[in-house]
Structures are given as structure tokens and as C-alpha cells.
Amino acid sequence: MGLEITDRSVEGEYMKKFYKRIFITLAAALVVVTSAVFFANFQDMPKSAPEVSAPEPETTAPRPAEEMGAETPSAPEAPAPPEDLEPRASTHFLMSEYACDCAGYCDGWPVDMNPELLEKIEALRCTFDCPVIITSGVRCVARNEEVGGVSWSFHKRGCAADLYCPGVAVGDLALAAKELGMNVLPYYSQGYLHVEVNG
């Protein structure tokens, strides 16, 4: 019985050593393969950045018209940045600032904005010479209901806008808007002004 236990323990020790050797051999092989791949890729890398030579300036003889002092054509203007390609409502406002801000109930323009309102809001902006932020312009029926607008809302006709001017009191903004001929409804607690024109 004692001999059998000894044989099992010897066999167990032998198996432990066997598995340990296999593990060490596999780990060493993995290190060798990883190193070989690294060094192979390292050797393929360029030693230094390729030199880029500056193009040599072109030398051309002046044209006869230039020699005589004739006016040379100017270089073409650079294309306008993308934001300038967007239609403008007026000098300081893009049309998109007045678009319906619904969640896709309409295409943004259920009706056109009233040109008189656009002119007067531009004049209001120039009065204070600082940005005026449009928070609501034209509204579709669904958006108007969503924000709790009245059924006869001028927003649905493109004749109203809600706005504020950072740094300008709502009362001062309302007074200036009235002087410009707009109907106003100040929302003092919310910090904005509703302006409209008869359409």
C-alpha cells in the first residue's frame, strides 16, 4: 500500500515537471516568433522621412503688355466658404435661423417668412449692434401645437419670431422693436421677446 502511494506521488511530480517544461517551451517559442515578426516589420520601416524638394520657381519672360504697363488680370477669387453659400434672410441672419425647428413634421418651410419682418429684425439687430438670437421663426401646425402656440399664431404665417439679445434687457429690446413698427409681446421671466408684423 505504501509503495502504491509513493508511485502515485512520483508519477504526479513527473507530470507536473512535464507540463511545466511544455509551458516554458511554448512561452519561449511565442517570444521568439513575436520578436521575429517585430524585427521583420522594424526593418521594413523607412530610416528617415523622405526629402521633399521645393519646386523650382518658373522663369518666364514678361509679356509685351506687361512691359508697356497694361493692367494685368487679377487672380481668381477663392471660393466662398460653405456657410456663405447658405441663403441669407438679411445681412446678419441666415434663412435657416428662421426655419421651423420641428422634429421632421415639415421640410422647415411650411410658409415663407414675411420680408417686412426680416427687414425689421435686421434693423433691430443694427440698433443694438450686437447679435440677436432667433429662438423660433416660422412654425408648422404640429410644432405650433407642440409648443403651446395659439391657433391664430403669426408664426404659422411667417409673420412672427421669438428672439433675444444677449446683454440687452427684454424691456429695452421691446421698446426698440415697437419703435421699428413691430407688435411685441415681452416674456420677461423667460428672457425673450415675441415680435410680429401684420401679414
C-alpha positions in Angstrom: 0.0 0.0 0.0 2.8 2.4 0.9 4.6 1.6 -2.4 1.4 2.4 -4.4 1.2 5.9 -2.7 4.8 6.5 -3.5 4.4 5.5 -7.1 1.4 7.9 -7.5 3.3 10.8 -5.9 6.3 10.1 -8.1 4.0 10.0 -11.1 2.3 13.2 -10.1 5.7 15.0 -9.6 6.8 13.7 -13.0 3.6 15.0 -14.7 4.0 18.4 -13.0 7.5 18.7 -14.3 6.4 17.5 -17.8 3.7 20.2 -18.0 6.0 22.9 -16.7 8.6 22.1 -19.4 5.8 22.2 -22.1 4.6 25.5 -20.8 8.1 27.0 -20.7 8.9 25.7 -24.2 5.6 27.2 -25.6 6.3 30.5 -23.9 9.8 30.6 -25.3 8.5 29.8 -28.8 5.9 32.5 -28.6 8.6 35.1 -27.5 10.8 34.0 -30.4 8.0 34.3 -33.0 6.8 37.7 -31.7 10.4 39.0 -31.7 10.9 37.8 -35.3 7.7 39.5 -36.5 8.6 42.7 -34.8 12.2 42.8 -36.2 10.9 41.9 -39.7 8.5 44.9 -39.6 11.0 47.2 -38.0 13.5 46.5 -40.8 10.8 47.4 -43.4 10.3 50.9 -41.9 12.0 53.8 -43.6 15.1 55.0 -41.9 14.2 58.7 -42.2 11.5 60.8 -43.7 11.8 61.2 -47.5 13.3 64.5 -48.5 10.9 66.8 -50.3 12.5 69.3 -52.6 10.8 72.6 -53.1 9.7 73.2 -56.7 11.9 75.5 -58.6 10.3 78.8 -59.5 9.3 79.2 -63.1 11.0 81.8 -65.0 9.1 83.3 -67.9 9.8 86.3 -69.9 7.4 89.2 -69.3 4.6 89.6 -71.9 4.7 92.7 -74.1 1.5 94.1 -72.5 3.1 93.9 -69.0 6.2 95.7 -70.3 4.1 98.5 -71.6 2.3 98.9 -68.2 -1.0 97.4 -69.2 -3.2 96.2 -66.4 -2.8 92.5 -65.7 -5.8 90.4 -64.8 -6.2 89.7 -61.1 -6.1 86.2 -59.7 -9.4 84.5 -59.4 -11.1 84.8 -56.0 -11.0 81.8 -53.7 -14.4 80.0 -53.5 -16.6 81.2 -50.7 -16.8 79.1 -47.5 -19.8 76.8 -47.3 -21.6 78.9 -44.7 -21.7 81.8 -47.3 -23.5 79.5 -49.7 -26.5 79.3 -47.4 -29.3 81.8 -48.3 -29.4 84.9 -46.2 -32.5 86.4 -44.8 -30.7 89.7 -44.4 -27.2 91.0 -43.7 -26.8 89.4 -40.3 -29.2 86.5 -40.5 -29.2 83.2 -42.4 -32.6 81.9 -43.6 -32.0 78.7 -41.6 -32.3 80.8 -38.4 -35.9 81.3 -39.1 -36.8 77.7 -40.2 -39.3 75.6 -38.4 -37.5 73.6 -35.7 -39.9 70.7 -35.6 -38.8 67.1 -35.4 -39.4 66.5 -39.1 -43.2 67.2 -39.4 -42.4 69.6 -42.2 -39.4 70.4 -44.5 -38.7 73.5 -42.4 -40.7 75.9 -44.5 -44.4 75.4 -44.3 -44.7 79.1 -45.4 -42.2 81.8 -46.4 -41.1 84.4 -43.8 -42.6 87.8 -44.3 -39.9 90.1 -45.9 -41.1 93.1 -43.8 -40.5 91.1 -40.6 -37.0 90.1 -41.8 -36.1 93.7 -42.6 -37.3 95.0 -39.2 -35.4 92.3 -37.2 -32.3 93.2 -39.2 -32.9 96.9 -38.2 -33.4 95.8 -34.6 -30.0 94.0 -34.7 -28.4 97.1 -36.1 -29.9 99.3 -33.4 -28.0 97.4 -30.7 -25.1 96.5 -32.8 -24.8 93.0 -31.2 -26.2 89.6 -32.1 -29.9 88.9 -31.9 -30.7 85.2 -31.4 -33.8 83.8 -33.1 -35.3 81.0 -31.0 -38.4 80.5 -33.1 -39.3 81.7 -36.6 -41.8 80.0 -38.9 -43.8 77.1 -37.4 -45.8 74.3 -38.9 -49.1 73.4 -37.3 -47.7 70.4 -35.4 -44.8 72.4 -34.0 -47.1 75.3 -33.0 -49.3 72.9 -31.1 -46.3 71.2 -29.6 -45.0 74.5 -28.0 -48.5 75.5 -26.9 -48.9 78.3 -29.5 -52.3 79.8 -30.1 -54.3 78.6 -33.1 -54.1 82.0 -34.8 -50.3 82.3 -34.2 -48.5 84.6 -36.6 -45.6 82.1 -36.5 -47.7 79.8 -38.8 -47.9 82.7 -41.3 -44.2 83.6 -41.2 -45.1 86.9 -39.6 -43.6 86.3 -36.2 -40.3 85.4 -34.4 -39.2 84.9 -30.9 -35.8 86.4 -30.1 -33.4 87.7 -27.5 -30.3 89.8 -27.5 -27.6 88.8 -25.0 -26.7 91.7 -22.7 -29.9 93.7 -23.6 -32.8 93.8 -21.3 -36.1 92.4 -22.6 -37.8 95.8 -21.9 -35.2 97.7 -23.9 -35.5 95.2 -26.8 -39.3 95.6 -26.7 -39.1 99.4 -26.8 -36.7 99.4 -29.8 -38.9 96.8 -31.6 -42.0 98.9 -31.1 -40.2 102.0 -32.4 -39.4 100.0 -35.6 -43.1 99.3 -36.1 -43.3 95.7 -34.8 -46.0 94.4 -32.5 -44.3 93.0 -29.4 -45.1 90.6 -26.6 -42.3 90.6 -24.0 -41.7 87.4 -21.9 -39.7 89.0 -19.1 -39.4 85.9 -16.9 -38.2 83.7 -19.8 -35.9 86.4 -21.1 -37.2 86.7 -24.7 -39.4 88.8 -26.9 -42.1 87.8 -29.4 -42.2 90.2 -32.4 -44.7 90.2 -35.3 -45.9 92.2 -38.2 -49.3 92.2 -39.8 -49.3 89.9 -42.7 
